[in-house]
Amino acid sequence: KQEVTQIPAALSVPEGENLVLNCSFTDSAIYNLQWFRQDPGKGLTSLLLIQSSQREQTSGRLNASLDKSSGRSTLYIAASQPGDSATYLCAVRRGGGADGLTFGKGTHLIIQP
Amino acid sequence: ETGVTQTPRHLVMGMTNKKSLKCEQHLGHNAMYWYKQSAKKPLELMFVYNFKEQTENNSVPSRFSPECPNSSHLFLHLHTLQPEDSALYLCASSQDGAGADEKLFFGSGTQLSVL
């Protein structure tokens, strides 16, 4: 059974710092990996998706990497801002077809002004 | 606005009530999903529908009954729930599950409290 672990569970840093969120998964046979952002009491917003054949994806100040063989992904946030404060969730998809995602518990991020 | 709308946003119900959660997507997708998010737990997949057919039931108790009348609408019918069923229920959709670059789009969720 696939398990997804995110470290750290919580992180608080001053504004302007660069930071890295970590995600690991136990079964490397994944179809893709997706990073989401969730604001309190809200749904999830997709940030980046990395296909199993890709190594990284970038969007603005965000960069996600994938090392499928070792079962790891990182989300790099450059020049953090208070508006980046949210919970960041990592999820892997096991196969094609309408297949659900397996999620980690998330990293709760606070950016101090 | 992600194109996935869930109603109601909040719901309080007693254990003997019957209620329904509604999800509608305006993205032209063919796959829809129900997820449960409880405090301090990862999101749990409940049901998957693809082209209106249920393709996955993740061992969900029968007090939760999904319905997908068409590719744009998904319901979750609730009856005789337990207090531990209190959670945020999230609906999601995707194109048809076939593409490796296919993303899931989520609604804002229904916060359910069972008294």
Interface residues (C-beta under 8 A of the other chain):
Chain A: V4 Y31 N32 Q34 F36 G41 K42 G43 L44 T45 S46 L49 Q51 S52 S53 L89 A91 G96 G97 A98 D99 G100 L101 T102 F103 G104 K105 G106
Chain B: T2 V4 Q6 N30 A31 Y33 Y35 K40 K41 P42 L43 L45 V48 Y49 N50 T55 E56 N58 L88 L90 A92 S94 D96 G97 A98 G99 A100 D101 E102 K103 L104 F105 F106 G107 S108 G109 Q111
